[in-house]
Structures are given as structure tokens and as C-alpha cells.
């Protein structure tokens, strides 16, 4: 029995040395996440520009802005699609196989990225309706990428470096956020160079040039490029051996696929040991046995991800409003429309470069020796500390001489979010659930997170308007504390 265990597919995968195919799987899966984060977060950069183009009131003393309801819908509609996509494709990944639906999500993302930059007409209502329609379906495709990318990487990785590999896939989210800022900087710089215009306070009508309407469309449509670049490699990937062997019950194909890509020599007959081990203990998602074995796991992954995403997405999507409130960004009327986009992209890129991206990759480097639990504890605790330190002396940070201190603390919040629960809530569901339910359970966990993102995207601006920025930051600190407590409860 020991020899069979040694030569079984599960044993071979767990003990396999890190090989080039592991790296290519990280790249292929990671580029999907790069596209996901680019498409989800780029919208926060262009909403001010959309307001100036489509909602400018002639003679107004201030530039046009999206009405609150439309702003929340434009920012949050993709999350509604993501929520549904995570559940739908998560379940489909366990029914049809990970590879079978992996390419489909990329097609949806590519088509809808391009269509997001188009519109059925030129009036404000038509443009916003078209944008929201295609961003909903863009989110639906993105939703499928969450459970499938995590599950595929988890099922290819060896036991020793599994956490680092899944974290590396998720870390491409940070690169995507940075790319959204970089692309926005480049496009706005080029258009400002060729189509200069006065500040709004100088000439309101001339401050938004007609060509500005191309800027946001180009930025959105460029999100299709990384998805297109990886489509071929995604559809060429073999199905994961864990799914083929344990769920599809095809030992020969599982052994053959792994022999090709991971340079391991496994006889098909040896995989029968894996099947025998799990077939006697199979149960469904809604069974009492699942509830006993994994009910608390699922409750833990859903609740902590929900709380985390309220804080994470509300702060990411409304960074520009926070920076404007503390005076770090110039008043909108002192800039033209394209200059304002440039300044917003510059500020958000700085936060991503100094806080967001380092947080992801510190997790990659440390997760397999610090462990998932302690990284999540440290992250939630430090988010709570940083947000509290921003909120309590909030007036202090709004003074011109202290704004740099605010930005440093704010960057640390993002660092510990990503060297913390933003990474671990993605990683853990890909590891702790059985293969036949792994994609489904990850999709449910991720969908719970996206429901938190919906709360954040629709509620943050309204909360700031109702209670002010200081109390809003305190509420975010309280949410982080709740996440910390739940981490201990469900550990």
C-alpha cells in the first residue's frame, strides 16, 4: 500500500519538483487575473472623466460629475456580474472540468472589454446604459476566472510550494491595478500633448475637448489585449490530473497528461489507489457529511472574504475621492478633463506601486513558512491599526504639511490588506475542499466576497456623505476588527 501511495497521482503531484510547467501555469492563470483586476479597477480612474463629458451643466461653477446613483452603478455593476459568474462557473468547473470552461471565461472577458468602450448612441443615458450592460457581462466572465484559476493552480502545484504558487497567480491582481494606472497615465498624457485645453476655471466649455471621449474608450478596450495573448495557451492546457483521476475517473488520461507536462512517470493503474481512497468517502455539497466535515470551513471562507472586500474595494474604487477630500489632488476646477484623469491615475499608481504590489509579493515569498492563518491575522490587525490611525486624528492629516503622512499610512493599509486577508481568502478555499467540490466552494466563497464588494461600491460614497470621511474610516477599521475575530473563530 505504501508503494502505491508513493506512485499514485496525488502522491506524485504533491512530491513533484518545481518545474517549468508550474511556472507557465502561474503565467497563464496569472494573466487572467491581470486582466480581471485591470478591468475591475480601471473604472475608478475614468468616472470623473465620464462626468465631465456627459453631465456637464453649462455655466456651472464646477466640472460635471456623475450623479450618485449612476456613479455607484457604473462602479459596482461589474461586481454583480462577478458574483453570479463565480457561482455559475465555479459549479460548472466541478461538473464539466476546469479546462472545459476556462477558455470560455476568457472569450467573455475579451469581447466585453472591447464592447465596454462602444456605445449605441452618444447621449448620456445611452452611453451609461451600454457601459453598464457590457461591464455586467464582463464581470460575469471575470467571476469564472476566480475559482478556475485558483483551482487549476492548486491542483497542479506540489505540496511544498502550493501556497506560493496560488499567491503568485493572485499577485497578478496587483500588477493589473498598476497597469490600469500606467495605461491611463500614458493615454491621457498623449491626448493632453496633442489636444491641450485650458483649466475649467479658465474656460469651462473648452476644458473638455471632444477627443476626450476617445480616452476612456481606449483605456477600457485595451483590457482585451492580455486576455487575447493567453487564450491559445489556456485552451491548450490539459485538464488537471486531480480532476481527471478523482472526478472524471479516467486514470489513463490523468497519468498520460501528467507524464507529458510534469515529467513524472505514473502508471495508470497506480491512479486507482487515489480513486479507491476517495470513492468510499464521496458526499454532496448539501449533505450532512459535507456540513460536518467542511461546513465551518465554508462559513469561515465566506464571512472573512465578505468583510475583507467591503474594506478593500470601497477604498480602491473611491481613492480619488479620499485624495480630493484631504487635498492631495488639486481642486477639479484647476484642471482640464484629461489633466484630472492624469492626476488621478498618478495618485492611484503611486499607492499601487508603494503599497498594493509589494503586499502581494511579500505574501508569495512568505506564505509557505509563515502560514495562512498568521498572515491573515497580521493583515486584518494592521489594517485595523492603520485605518484607526487615519480616522482618529483625521483633521491632522488634512493639513497641507501632514498629507504625506496620510498617504504613507494609507499605503500601509493596502500593503497589509494584500500581505494579509486579500491573498489568504483567495488561497485557502483552493486548498481545503475536496476535488469534486473545490471549484464550487471556491466560487461560493469568492461570491460572498463580491457581495462585500457590492456593499462597498454602492455604500461607501453614501456613507461618506451621511457621516463624513472620519467616521467612515472608523467603520472600515471596525470591519477589519470583525474579520480578525472571525479568523480566530474559524481557524
C-alpha positions as CSV (number, residue, x, y, z in Angstrom):
1,X,0.0,0.0,0.0
2,X,2.9,2.4,0.8
3,X,4.4,1.9,-2.6
4,X,1.0,2.5,-4.3
5,X,0.7,5.7,-2.3
6,X,4.2,6.8,-3.4
7,X,3.4,6.2,-7.1
8,X,-0.2,7.5,-7.0
9,X,-1.1,10.6,-9.0
10,X,-1.8,12.6,-5.8
11,X,1.5,11.5,-4.2
12,X,3.4,12.3,-7.4
13,X,1.9,15.7,-7.7
14,X,2.4,16.5,-4.1
15,X,6.1,15.5,-4.2
16,X,7.0,16.7,-7.7
17,X,9.9,19.1,-8.0
18,X,9.1,22.6,-9.1
19,X,9.3,22.5,-12.9
20,X,8.9,24.8,-15.9
21,X,5.3,23.8,-16.3
22,X,4.5,25.1,-12.8
23,X,5.9,28.5,-13.9
24,X,3.9,28.5,-17.2
25,X,0.7,27.7,-15.3
26,X,1.3,30.6,-13.0
27,X,1.8,32.9,-16.0
28,X,-1.3,31.6,-17.9
29,X,-3.6,31.7,-14.8
30,X,-2.0,34.9,-13.6
31,X,-2.6,36.7,-16.9
32,X,-6.2,36.0,-16.4
33,X,-6.1,37.7,-13.1
34,X,-4.1,40.6,-14.5
35,X,-6.9,41.1,-17.0
36,X,-9.5,40.7,-14.2
37,X,-8.0,43.4,-12.0
38,X,-7.3,45.8,-14.9
39,X,-10.9,45.6,-15.9
40,X,-12.4,45.8,-12.4
41,X,-10.3,48.7,-11.1
42,X,-9.8,50.8,-14.2
43,X,-13.4,52.1,-13.9
44,X,-12.5,54.1,-10.9
45,X,-10.0,56.1,-12.9
46,X,-12.4,57.2,-15.6
47,X,-15.6,58.1,-13.7
48,X,-14.6,61.7,-13.2
49,X,-13.9,62.0,-17.0
50,X,-17.3,60.5,-17.8
51,X,-18.9,63.1,-15.5
52,X,-17.2,65.9,-17.3
53,X,-18.1,64.6,-20.8
54,X,-21.7,63.6,-20.3
55,X,-23.0,65.5,-17.2
56,X,-21.6,69.0,-17.6
57,X,-24.1,71.8,-16.9
58,X,-23.4,74.9,-18.9
59,X,-22.4,77.8,-16.7
60,X,-21.8,75.7,-13.6
61,X,-19.1,76.8,-11.3
62,X,-17.7,73.2,-11.0
63,X,-17.0,70.5,-13.5
64,X,-19.7,67.9,-14.3
65,X,-19.8,64.7,-12.3
66,X,-21.8,61.5,-12.4
67,X,-25.0,61.6,-10.3
68,X,-24.5,59.5,-7.2
69,X,-26.8,56.6,-8.3
70,X,-25.1,56.4,-11.7
71,X,-21.6,56.6,-10.2
72,X,-22.4,53.8,-7.9
73,X,-23.9,51.7,-10.7
74,X,-21.0,52.2,-13.1
75,X,-18.5,51.4,-10.3
76,X,-20.4,48.4,-8.9
77,X,-22.3,46.7,-11.8
78,X,-19.3,44.6,-12.8
79,X,-19.3,43.1,-9.2
80,X,-22.9,42.0,-9.6
81,X,-21.8,40.1,-12.8
82,X,-18.7,38.8,-11.0
83,X,-20.9,37.5,-8.1
84,X,-23.1,35.4,-10.5
85,X,-20.1,34.3,-12.6
86,X,-18.2,33.0,-9.6
87,X,-21.1,30.7,-8.6
88,X,-22.1,29.7,-12.1
89,X,-18.6,28.9,-13.4
90,X,-17.5,27.5,-10.0
91,X,-20.2,24.9,-10.2
92,X,-19.6,24.3,-13.9
93,X,-15.9,23.7,-13.2
94,X,-16.7,20.8,-11.0
95,X,-19.4,19.4,-13.4
96,X,-17.5,19.7,-16.8
97,X,-13.9,20.1,-15.7
98,X,-11.7,23.1,-15.1
99,X,-10.2,23.3,-18.6
100,X,-13.6,22.9,-20.4
101,X,-14.9,26.3,-19.2
102,X,-11.5,28.0,-18.7
103,X,-11.3,29.3,-22.3
104,X,-14.9,30.4,-22.3
105,X,-14.4,32.9,-19.4
106,X,-11.5,34.5,-21.4
107,X,-13.7,34.9,-24.5
108,X,-16.4,36.6,-22.5
109,X,-13.8,38.9,-20.9
110,X,-12.2,39.8,-24.3
111,X,-15.5,40.5,-26.1
112,X,-17.0,42.6,-23.2
113,X,-13.8,44.6,-22.7
114,X,-14.0,45.7,-26.3
115,X,-17.7,46.3,-26.2
116,X,-17.4,48.4,-22.9
117,X,-15.7,51.1,-25.0
118,X,-18.5,51.2,-27.5
119,X,-22.0,52.7,-27.2
120,X,-25.3,52.5,-29.0
121,X,-25.6,56.3,-29.2
122,X,-23.9,59.5,-28.0
123,X,-26.3,60.8,-25.3
124,X,-25.5,60.3,-21.6
125,X,-28.3,57.8,-20.9
126,X,-27.4,55.5,-23.9
127,X,-23.7,55.6,-23.1
128,X,-24.2,54.8,-19.4
129,X,-26.7,52.0,-20.2
130,X,-24.3,50.4,-22.8
131,X,-21.4,50.7,-20.4
132,X,-23.2,49.1,-17.5
133,X,-24.6,46.3,-19.7
134,X,-21.3,45.2,-21.0
135,X,-19.5,45.7,-17.7
136,X,-22.0,43.4,-16.1
137,X,-21.2,40.6,-18.6
138,X,-17.5,41.5,-18.3
139,X,-17.8,40.8,-14.6
140,X,-19.6,37.6,-15.3
141,X,-16.6,36.3,-17.2
142,X,-14.2,37.6,-14.6
143,X,-16.2,35.8,-12.0
144,X,-15.4,32.5,-13.6
145,X,-11.7,33.2,-13.6
146,X,-11.6,33.3,-9.7
147,X,-12.5,29.7,-8.9
148,X,-11.0,28.2,-12.0
149,X,-7.6,29.9,-11.8
150,X,-7.3,29.1,-8.1
151,X,-8.3,25.5,-8.5
152,X,-6.1,24.8,-11.5
153,X,-3.1,26.2,-9.8
154,X,-3.8,24.4,-6.6
155,X,-4.2,21.1,-8.4
156,X,-1.0,21.4,-10.4
157,X,1.2,22.6,-7.6
158,X,3.3,20.5,-5.3
159,X,2.6,20.4,-1.6
160,X,5.7,22.3,-0.6
161,X,5.1,25.4,-2.7
162,X,1.3,25.3,-3.3
163,X,0.7,28.5,-1.3
164,X,3.3,30.5,-3.1
165,X,2.1,29.4,-6.5
166,X,-1.5,30.3,-5.8
167,X,-0.4,33.6,-4.2
168,X,1.7,34.3,-7.3
169,X,-1.4,33.9,-9.5
170,X,-3.4,36.2,-7.3
171,X,-0.5,38.6,-7.1
172,X,-1.1,39.5,-10.7
173,X,-4.1,41.4,-9.5
174,X,-1.7,44.0,-8.1
175,X,0.2,44.2,-11.4
176,X,-3.2,44.6,-13.2
177,X,-4.1,47.5,-10.9
178,X,-0.7,49.1,-11.6
179,X,-1.2,48.6,-15.3
180,X,-4.6,50.3,-15.2
181,X,-2.9,53.3,-13.7
182,X,0.0,53.2,-16.1
183,X,-2.2,52.8,-19.2
184,X,-4.4,55.7,-18.1
185,X,-1.3,57.9,-17.5
186,X,0.1,57.1,-20.9
187,X,-3.2,57.6,-22.8
188,X,-4.0,60.8,-21.0
189,X,-0.5,62.2,-21.5
190,X,-0.6,61.5,-25.3
191,X,-4.1,63.2,-25.6
192,X,-3.1,66.1,-23.5
193,X,0.0,66.6,-25.6
194,X,-1.9,66.6,-28.9
195,X,-5.2,68.3,-27.7
196,X,-4.3,70.8,-25.0
197,X,-7.1,72.7,-23.3
198,X,-7.5,75.3,-20.6
199,X,-8.4,74.6,-17.0
200,X,-12.1,74.5,-16.1
201,X,-11.9,77.8,-14.1
202,X,-10.4,79.5,-17.2
203,X,-12.9,78.2,-19.8
204,X,-15.4,75.6,-18.6
205,X,-16.7,74.7,-22.1
206,X,-13.3,74.4,-23.7
207,X,-11.7,72.4,-20.8
208,X,-13.2,69.1,-22.1
209,X,-12.1,68.6,-25.7
210,X,-14.2,66.4,-27.9
211,X,-11.4,63.9,-28.2
212,X,-11.6,63.2,-24.5
213,X,-14.5,60.9,-25.4
214,X,-11.9,58.6,-27.1
215,X,-9.7,58.5,-24.0
216,X,-11.9,56.4,-21.7
217,X,-13.0,54.1,-24.5
218,X,-9.4,53.3,-25.5
219,X,-8.4,52.7,-21.8
220,X,-11.3,50.2,-21.4
221,X,-10.8,48.4,-24.7
222,X,-7.1,47.9,-24.0
223,X,-8.1,45.4,-21.3
224,X,-8.8,42.9,-24.0
225,X,-5.2,42.6,-25.1
226,X,-3.7,40.5,-22.2
227,X,-6.7,38.1,-22.4
228,X,-6.2,37.6,-26.1
229,X,-2.5,37.0,-25.6
230,X,-3.1,34.0,-23.3
231,X,-6.2,32.4,-25.0
232,X,-4.2,29.9,-27.1
233,X,-2.2,28.7,-24.1
234,X,-5.2,28.5,-21.9
235,X,-7.1,26.2,-24.2
236,X,-4.0,24.0,-24.8
237,X,-3.6,23.3,-21.1
238,X,-4.5,19.7,-20.2
239,X,-7.2,19.1,-17.6
240,X,-5.8,18.8,-14.1
241,X,-4.9,15.3,-13.0
242,X,-6.7,15.6,-9.8
243,X,-10.0,16.3,-11.6
244,X,-9.4,13.7,-14.4
245,X,-8.5,11.0,-11.9
246,X,-10.7,11.7,-8.9
247,X,-13.8,13.2,-10.5
248,X,-13.9,12.1,-14.1
249,X,-12.4,8.6,-13.1
250,X,-10.1,8.4,-16.1
251,X,-6.9,7.1,-14.7
252,X,-5.1,6.6,-18.1
253,X,-5.7,10.1,-19.3
254,X,-4.6,11.6,-15.9
255,X,-1.4,9.6,-15.9
256,X,-0.7,10.4,-19.6
257,X,-1.4,14.2,-19.2
258,X,0.9,14.5,-16.1
259,X,3.7,12.5,-17.8
260,X,3.7,15.0,-20.7
261,X,3.7,18.2,-18.7
262,X,5.4,17.4,-15.4
263,X,7.9,14.8,-16.4
264,X,6.6,12.2,-14.0
265,X,6.2,8.6,-14.9
266,X,3.0,7.2,-13.5
267,X,1.3,4.0,-14.5
268,X,-2.5,4.4,-15.0
269,X,-3.1,1.5,-12.6
270,X,-1.5,3.4,-9.8
271,X,-4.1,6.1,-10.0
272,X,-6.7,3.6,-9.0
273,X,-5.4,3.9,-5.5
274,X,-6.4,7.6,-5.4
275,X,-9.9,6.7,-6.8
276,X,-10.4,4.0,-4.2
277,X,-9.4,6.3,-1.4
278,X,-11.9,9.0,-2.3
279,X,-14.8,7.0,-3.8
280,X,-15.6,5.4,-0.5
281,X,-16.0,8.9,1.1
282,X,-17.9,10.8,-1.6
283,X,-20.6,13.3,-0.5
284,X,-22.5,16.2,-2.0
285,X,-22.4,19.9,-1.2
286,X,-25.8,19.8,0.6
287,X,-25.1,16.6,2.5
288,X,-24.9,16.3,6.3
289,X,-21.4,14.8,5.8
290,X,-20.2,17.9,4.0
291,X,-21.7,20.0,6.7
292,X,-19.8,18.1,9.4
293,X,-16.5,18.0,7.5
294,X,-16.4,21.4,5.8
295,X,-19.4,23.4,7.0
296,X,-17.3,25.6,9.3
297,X,-14.6,25.9,6.6
298,X,-17.1,27.3,4.2
299,X,-18.6,29.6,6.7
300,X,-15.1,30.9,7.6
301,X,-14.0,31.5,4.0
302,X,-17.3,33.2,3.1
303,X,-17.6,35.5,6.1
304,X,-13.9,36.7,6.2
305,X,-13.9,37.3,2.4
306,X,-17.1,39.2,2.6
307,X,-15.8,41.6,5.3
308,X,-12.4,42.0,3.6
309,X,-13.9,43.0,0.3
310,X,-16.1,45.7,1.8
311,X,-13.0,47.5,3.0
312,X,-10.7,46.6,0.1
313,X,-13.0,47.5,-2.8
314,X,-14.5,50.6,-1.2
315,X,-11.1,52.1,-0.7
316,X,-9.8,51.1,-4.1
317,X,-12.7,52.4,-6.1
318,X,-13.0,55.7,-4.2
319,X,-9.3,56.5,-3.7
320,X,-9.8,59.6,-5.8
321,X,-12.5,60.9,-3.5
322,X,-10.4,60.3,-0.4
323,X,-7.4,62.1,-2.0
324,X,-9.6,65.0,-3.0
325,X,-11.0,65.3,0.5
326,X,-7.6,65.5,2.1
327,X,-6.4,67.9,-0.6
328,X,-3.7,65.6,-2.1
329,X,-5.3,66.1,-5.5
330,X,-5.7,69.6,-6.9
331,X,-9.3,71.0,-7.0
332,X,-11.0,69.7,-10.2
333,X,-11.7,73.2,-11.5
334,X,-8.0,74.0,-11.6
335,X,-7.5,71.3,-14.3
336,X,-9.0,70.3,-17.6
337,X,-10.7,66.9,-18.1
338,X,-7.7,65.0,-19.3
339,X,-5.3,66.5,-16.7
340,X,-7.7,65.4,-14.0
341,X,-7.6,61.8,-15.3
342,X,-3.8,62.0,-15.4
343,X,-3.5,63.2,-11.8
344,X,-6.0,60.6,-10.5
345,X,-4.0,57.8,-12.3
346,X,-0.8,59.2,-11.0
347,X,-2.0,59.1,-7.4
348,X,-3.5,55.6,-7.6
349,X,-0.4,54.2,-9.4
350,X,1.7,55.6,-6.6
351,X,-0.4,53.8,-4.0
352,X,-0.3,50.6,-6.0
353,X,3.5,50.8,-6.5
354,X,4.3,51.6,-2.9
355,X,1.7,49.5,-1.0
356,X,-0.5,47.2,-3.1
357,X,2.0,45.4,-5.3
358,X,4.7,44.8,-2.5
359,X,2.0,43.3,-0.3
360,X,1.1,40.7,-2.8
361,X,4.6,39.6,-3.4
362,X,5.7,39.5,0.3
363,X,2.8,37.0,0.6
364,X,4.3,35.0,-2.3
365,X,7.7,34.9,-0.6
366,X,6.5,34.1,3.0
367,X,3.2,32.2,2.9
368,X,4.6,28.7,2.9
369,X,6.6,29.3,6.1
370,X,4.6,31.9,8.0
371,X,1.3,30.1,7.2
372,X,-2.1,31.2,6.0
373,X,-3.5,31.8,9.5
374,X,-0.8,34.2,10.7
375,X,-0.7,36.2,7.5
376,X,-4.5,36.7,7.7
377,X,-4.2,37.7,11.4
378,X,-1.4,40.1,10.8
379,X,-3.2,41.7,7.8
380,X,-6.5,42.3,9.5
381,X,-4.8,43.6,12.6
382,X,-2.6,46.1,10.8
383,X,-5.5,47.2,8.5
384,X,-7.4,48.0,11.7
385,X,-4.5,49.9,13.2
386,X,-3.7,51.9,10.1
387,X,-7.4,52.9,9.5
388,X,-7.8,53.8,13.1
389,X,-4.7,56.0,13.0
390,X,-6.0,57.7,9.9
391,X,-9.5,58.2,11.3
392,X,-9.0,59.4,14.9
393,X,-6.7,62.4,14.1
394,X,-8.3,62.9,10.7
395,X,-8.2,66.7,10.8
396,X,-4.5,66.5,11.4
397,X,-4.0,64.6,8.2
398,X,-6.0,67.1,6.1
399,X,-3.5,69.9,6.9
400,X,-1.1,70.6,4.0
401,X,2.1,69.7,5.9
402,X,0.7,66.3,7.0
403,X,-0.7,64.9,3.8
404,X,2.4,62.8,3.0
405,X,1.9,61.1,6.4
406,X,-1.7,60.3,5.4
407,X,-0.6,58.8,2.1
408,X,2.1,56.7,3.8
409,X,-0.4,55.3,6.3
410,X,-3.0,54.8,3.6
411,X,-0.4,52.8,1.5
412,X,0.4,50.6,4.5
413,X,-3.3,49.8,4.7
414,X,-3.1,48.4,1.2
415,X,0.2,46.6,1.9
416,X,-1.3,44.7,4.9
417,X,-4.5,44.1,3.0
418,X,-2.5,42.2,0.4
419,X,0.1,40.8,2.7
420,X,-2.9,39.5,4.6
421,X,-6.6,38.6,4.0
422,X,-6.9,39.7,0.4
423,X,-4.4,36.9,-0.5
424,X,-5.3,34.3,2.1
425,X,-9.1,34.4,1.4
426,X,-8.3,33.5,-2.2
427,X,-5.8,30.8,-1.4
428,X,-7.4,28.9,1.4
429,X,-10.6,27.8,-0.4
430,X,-8.5,26.4,-3.2
431,X,-6.8,24.1,-0.7
432,X,-9.2,22.8,1.9
433,X,-12.1,21.5,0.0
434,X,-12.3,18.1,-1.8
435,X,-11.5,18.0,-5.5
436,X,-15.1,17.2,-6.6
437,X,-16.4,20.3,-4.8
438,X,-13.3,22.6,-4.8
439,X,-14.3,24.9,-7.7
440,X,-17.8,25.2,-6.4
441,X,-16.8,26.0,-2.9
442,X,-14.2,28.5,-4.1
443,X,-16.8,30.1,-6.3
444,X,-19.2,30.4,-3.3
445,X,-16.5,31.9,-1.1
446,X,-15.5,34.4,-3.8
447,X,-19.1,35.3,-4.5
448,X,-19.5,36.1,-0.8
449,X,-16.5,38.4,-1.2
450,X,-18.0,40.1,-4.2
451,X,-21.2,40.7,-2.3
452,X,-19.0,42.6,0.1
453,X,-17.5,44.5,-2.8
454,X,-21.1,45.4,-3.9
455,X,-21.8,46.7,-0.5
456,X,-18.6,48.8,-0.6
457,X,-19.1,50.1,-4.1
458,X,-22.7,51.2,-3.6
459,X,-22.4,52.1,0.1
460,X,-19.1,53.9,0.5
461,X,-19.9,57.2,-1.1
462,X,-23.3,57.3,0.6
463,X,-21.7,56.6,3.9
464,X,-19.2,59.4,3.5
465,X,-22.0,61.8,2.6
466,X,-24.0,60.7,5.6
467,X,-21.4,60.5,8.4
468,X,-18.2,62.0,6.9
469,X,-14.8,60.6,5.9
470,X,-13.5,60.2,9.5
471,X,-16.4,58.0,10.7
472,X,-16.3,56.1,7.5
473,X,-12.7,55.2,8.1
474,X,-13.5,54.2,11.6
475,X,-16.2,51.9,10.3
476,X,-13.7,50.3,7.9
477,X,-11.4,49.8,10.9
478,X,-14.3,48.1,12.7
479,X,-14.9,45.8,9.7
480,X,-11.2,44.8,9.8
481,X,-11.5,44.0,13.5
482,X,-14.5,41.8,12.8
483,X,-12.5,40.0,10.2
484,X,-9.7,39.4,12.7
485,X,-12.1,38.0,15.2
486,X,-13.7,35.6,12.7
487,X,-10.2,34.4,11.7
488,X,-9.7,33.2,15.3
489,X,-13.2,31.7,15.5
490,X,-12.9,29.6,12.3
491,X,-9.1,28.8,12.5
